[in-house]
Amino acid sequence: MLVMDEAGFLKQGKASCGVGRQYTGSAGKITNCRVGVFAAYASRQGHAFLGRALYLPKSWTDVPARLAAAHVPPEVSFATKPRLARRMVERAIAAGVPFAWVAADSVYGVGEIEMALRRVGKGYVLGVNATQPFNSWIGKPVVTGTAEQIAQGLEPTAWRRLSTGEGTKGPHLHDWAYLELADLNAGEYRDGAMGTWTRGLLIRRSLTDSGCAYFTTWCPTGTTIETLASVEGQRWIIEDAFETAKNELGLDHNETRSWHGWHRHVSWSCWP
């Protein structure tokens, strides 16, 4: 599977390529930083980074002189974080990387990457906000409302306690619920595709504070909630990769200013 996520790199000044006041999870707030979008690959044999791209805000792409000063290639223009992630998925497919799933947080959960994955026949578990509306159709039980409203209306029997893997303190346990919303013919999205795929809503509930996280899903019909929970549970691997690259390989010690410099430093840090 592929896991998509972003990482922020705190940076002072205005000259370093991509720098600006923007939100980064590294600081938990809006601050002066650069943001990179990353892809990691996970399999039974282990995990590793697969792709990276520097996000350029419009405060950069709308100022040609600023781009030129940072040696940004002329063909590079503004692209949203989901679009950068989609391009990495497309490059992975073109390179013949074997994967069946893509997982990501709510930055990437609704929009073009979702439809792009349907068109190439890849399953996904993508985070969405609590306010994201969902509804069922084509013969499924009636479900309608925001993700949060749907979760609040579920019966106790709708939840299952599942582990997504072992941690240092034991199994990672959460309560999970999965609602199938529609069964759709794969051929509607990809020429020559066969079979039925299911669009759904996956909900994860904390055992400590009952807080919920929500995910839009796309998978072959008959896929179990255990499989979907396992896919979502593998999102931790990119955080582990970030931590290793920062602590042992200097990923966050990036003093470069140019577009090429950022990509070269990140490449050496992530693929030593």
C-alpha positions as CSV (number, residue, x, y, z in Angstrom):
1,M,0.0,0.0,0.0
2,L,0.9,3.7,-0.3
3,V,0.6,6.1,2.5
4,M,0.4,9.8,1.8
5,D,1.2,12.6,4.3
6,E,3.0,15.9,4.7
7,A,5.7,17.2,6.9
8,G,6.5,20.8,7.9
9,F,10.0,22.2,8.2
10,L,10.3,25.3,10.4
11,K,12.2,28.1,8.5
12,Q,12.9,31.7,9.1
13,G,13.1,34.5,6.5
14,K,11.4,34.8,3.1
15,A,14.0,33.6,0.6
16,S,14.0,29.8,1.0
17,C,11.9,28.2,-1.6
18,G,8.3,27.5,-0.5
19,V,8.7,29.2,2.9
20,G,5.7,31.1,4.3
21,R,3.2,31.3,7.1
22,Q,1.2,28.1,6.8
23,Y,-0.1,25.3,9.0
24,T,2.3,22.5,9.9
25,G,1.5,19.5,12.2
26,S,5.2,19.6,13.3
27,A,4.4,22.8,15.3
28,G,0.6,22.3,15.6
29,K,0.0,25.8,14.4
30,I,0.4,28.3,11.6
31,T,4.0,29.4,11.5
32,N,6.8,30.3,9.1
33,C,7.8,27.0,7.5
34,R,8.1,24.9,4.3
35,V,5.8,21.9,3.7
36,G,6.6,18.8,1.8
37,V,4.2,16.1,0.6
38,F,5.5,12.6,0.9
39,A,4.6,9.0,-0.2
40,A,5.7,5.9,1.7
41,Y,5.4,2.3,0.6
42,A,4.4,-0.4,3.0
43,S,4.4,-4.2,2.6
44,R,4.9,-7.3,4.7
45,Q,8.6,-6.9,4.2
46,G,8.9,-3.4,5.6
47,H,8.4,0.2,4.6
48,A,10.3,3.1,3.0
49,F,9.8,6.5,1.4
50,L,8.7,6.4,-2.2
51,G,8.2,10.0,-3.3
52,R,8.5,13.7,-2.2
53,A,7.4,17.1,-3.5
54,L,7.8,20.6,-2.1
55,Y,4.5,22.4,-1.8
56,L,4.6,25.9,-3.2
57,P,1.9,28.3,-1.9
58,K,0.3,30.8,-4.2
59,S,2.4,33.5,-2.5
60,W,5.2,31.8,-4.5
61,T,3.6,30.6,-7.7
62,D,2.0,34.0,-8.3
63,V,5.3,35.8,-8.2
64,P,7.5,34.8,-11.2
65,A,10.5,36.7,-9.9
66,R,10.4,34.8,-6.6
67,L,10.3,31.5,-8.4
68,A,13.2,32.4,-10.7
69,A,15.3,33.5,-7.7
70,A,14.8,30.1,-6.1
71,H,15.6,28.3,-9.3
72,V,12.2,26.7,-9.6
73,P,11.9,24.9,-13.0
74,P,9.7,26.9,-15.4
75,E,7.2,24.0,-15.8
76,V,6.4,24.0,-12.1
77,S,3.1,25.8,-11.2
78,F,0.7,25.9,-8.3
79,A,-0.5,22.5,-7.3
80,T,-2.6,21.6,-4.2
81,K,-1.3,19.0,-1.8
82,P,-3.8,16.4,-3.0
83,R,-2.7,17.0,-6.6
84,L,1.0,16.5,-5.6
85,A,-0.1,13.3,-3.9
86,R,-2.0,12.2,-7.0
87,R,1.0,12.7,-9.1
88,M,3.1,10.5,-6.8
89,V,0.4,7.8,-7.1
90,E,0.5,8.1,-10.9
91,R,4.3,7.8,-11.0
92,A,4.2,4.7,-8.8
93,I,1.7,3.1,-11.2
94,A,3.7,4.1,-14.2
95,A,6.8,2.5,-12.6
96,G,5.0,-0.7,-11.9
97,V,5.0,-0.5,-8.1
98,P,2.7,-3.3,-6.8
99,F,0.1,-1.9,-4.4
100,A,-3.6,-2.3,-3.8
101,W,-4.4,0.4,-1.3
102,V,-3.8,4.1,-0.6
103,A,-4.2,5.6,2.9
104,A,-4.1,9.3,3.9
105,D,-5.4,11.8,6.4
106,S,-8.2,14.3,5.8
107,V,-6.1,16.7,3.7
108,Y,-6.3,14.2,0.9
109,G,-9.7,12.6,1.6
110,V,-12.2,14.2,-0.7
111,G,-11.7,15.4,-4.3
112,E,-9.5,14.6,-7.2
113,I,-7.3,11.9,-5.6
114,E,-10.4,9.9,-4.6
115,M,-11.7,9.8,-8.2
116,A,-8.3,9.3,-9.6
117,L,-7.9,6.1,-7.5
118,R,-11.2,4.8,-8.6
119,R,-10.1,5.2,-12.2
120,V,-7.0,3.1,-11.7
121,G,-8.7,0.4,-9.7
122,K,-7.0,1.1,-6.3
123,G,-8.7,0.8,-3.0
124,Y,-8.5,3.6,-0.5
125,V,-9.1,4.6,3.1
126,L,-8.9,8.4,3.2
127,G,-9.6,10.6,6.2
128,V,-12.4,13.1,6.1
129,N,-13.7,15.8,8.4
130,A,-16.5,15.2,10.8
131,T,-18.7,17.6,8.8
132,Q,-18.3,15.7,5.5
133,P,-21.8,14.6,4.3
134,F,-22.5,10.9,3.4
135,N,-25.6,9.2,2.1
136,S,-26.4,5.7,0.9
137,W,-28.1,4.6,-2.3
138,I,-28.7,1.8,-4.8
139,G,-30.3,-0.7,-2.4
140,K,-28.3,0.0,0.7
141,P,-29.9,0.7,4.2
142,V,-30.7,4.4,4.5
143,V,-27.7,6.4,5.7
144,T,-27.6,10.2,5.5
145,G,-26.0,13.1,7.4
146,T,-22.5,14.2,8.3
147,A,-19.9,11.7,9.3
148,E,-20.3,12.8,12.9
149,Q,-24.1,12.6,12.9
150,I,-24.0,9.1,11.4
151,A,-21.6,8.0,14.1
152,Q,-23.7,9.4,16.9
153,G,-26.8,7.6,15.6
154,L,-25.2,4.1,15.5
155,E,-26.4,1.3,17.7
156,P,-24.0,-0.2,20.2
157,T,-24.1,-3.4,18.1
158,A,-22.6,-1.6,15.1
159,W,-19.2,-1.2,16.7
160,R,-16.5,-3.8,16.8
161,R,-13.3,-3.7,18.9
162,L,-10.3,-4.5,16.7
163,S,-6.6,-4.2,16.9
164,T,-4.6,-2.7,14.0
165,G,-1.3,-4.1,15.2
166,E,1.0,-4.5,18.2
167,G,2.7,-1.6,19.8
168,T,5.2,-1.2,22.6
169,K,2.4,-1.2,25.1
170,G,0.3,-4.0,23.5
171,P,-2.3,-4.1,20.7
172,H,-3.6,-0.9,19.2
173,L,-7.2,-1.3,20.1
174,H,-10.1,0.9,18.9
175,D,-13.8,0.5,18.3
176,W,-14.7,0.5,14.6
177,A,-17.9,0.8,12.6
178,Y,-18.2,0.3,8.8
179,L,-21.2,1.3,6.7
180,E,-21.5,0.2,3.1
181,L,-23.1,3.1,1.1
182,A,-23.3,1.9,-2.5
183,D,-22.2,-1.0,-4.7
184,L,-20.9,0.3,-8.1
185,N,-19.6,-1.3,-11.2
186,A,-15.9,-0.8,-11.6
187,G,-16.4,-0.3,-15.4
188,E,-18.1,3.1,-14.7
189,Y,-14.7,4.4,-13.7
190,R,-12.2,2.4,-15.7
191,D,-12.6,1.0,-19.2
192,G,-12.6,-2.7,-19.3
193,A,-12.7,-3.1,-15.5
194,M,-14.9,-5.9,-14.2
195,G,-16.5,-6.5,-10.8
196,T,-18.4,-4.5,-8.2
197,W,-16.7,-2.1,-5.7
198,T,-18.2,-0.6,-2.6
199,R,-18.1,3.0,-1.4
200,G,-18.3,3.2,2.3
201,L,-17.8,5.1,5.6
202,L,-15.3,3.8,8.2
203,I,-15.4,5.2,11.7
204,R,-12.7,4.8,14.4
205,R,-13.6,5.5,18.0
206,S,-11.1,6.0,20.8
207,L,-11.4,3.8,23.9
208,T,-10.2,6.5,26.2
209,D,-12.2,9.6,25.2
210,S,-14.7,8.3,22.6
211,G,-13.3,10.7,20.0
212,C,-13.9,9.6,16.5
213,A,-12.0,9.8,13.2
214,Y,-13.8,9.3,9.9
215,F,-12.7,7.7,6.6
216,T,-14.2,7.5,3.1
217,T,-13.5,4.0,1.6
218,W,-13.4,2.3,-1.8
219,C,-12.8,-1.4,-2.0
220,P,-13.9,-4.6,-3.8
221,T,-17.3,-5.7,-2.6
222,G,-17.0,-8.1,0.3
223,T,-13.9,-6.5,1.8
224,T,-14.1,-6.9,5.6
225,I,-14.0,-4.2,8.3
226,E,-10.9,-6.0,9.6
227,T,-9.1,-5.3,6.3
228,L,-10.2,-1.7,6.2
229,A,-9.1,-1.1,9.8
230,S,-5.8,-2.8,9.0
231,V,-5.2,-0.5,6.1
232,E,-6.0,2.6,8.1
233,G,-3.8,1.3,10.9
234,Q,-0.8,1.3,8.6
235,R,-0.8,5.0,8.3
236,W,1.7,5.1,11.3
237,I,4.5,3.8,9.0
238,I,5.1,7.2,7.4
239,E,5.3,8.9,10.9
240,D,7.9,6.3,11.8
241,A,9.8,7.0,8.6
242,F,9.7,10.8,9.3
243,E,11.0,10.2,12.8
244,T,13.9,8.0,11.6
245,A,14.8,10.4,8.8
246,K,14.8,13.4,11.1
247,N,16.6,11.8,14.1
248,E,19.2,9.7,12.3
249,L,19.6,11.2,8.8
250,G,19.1,15.0,9.2
251,L,15.8,15.4,7.3
252,D,14.9,18.5,9.3
253,H,18.4,20.0,9.2
254,N,17.7,21.5,5.8
255,E,19.5,24.8,5.2
256,T,19.0,24.9,1.5
257,R,17.2,27.8,-0.3
258,S,16.6,26.6,-3.8
259,W,14.0,24.3,-5.2
260,H,16.6,21.8,-6.3
261,G,18.4,22.1,-3.0
262,W,15.3,21.1,-1.0
263,H,14.6,18.1,-3.2
264,R,18.3,17.0,-3.1
265,H,18.5,17.3,0.7
266,V,15.3,15.4,1.2
267,S,16.3,12.7,-1.3
268,W,19.6,12.1,0.6
269,S,17.8,12.1,3.9
270,C,15.0,9.7,2.9
271,W,17.0,7.4,0.6
272,P,20.5,7.2,2.0
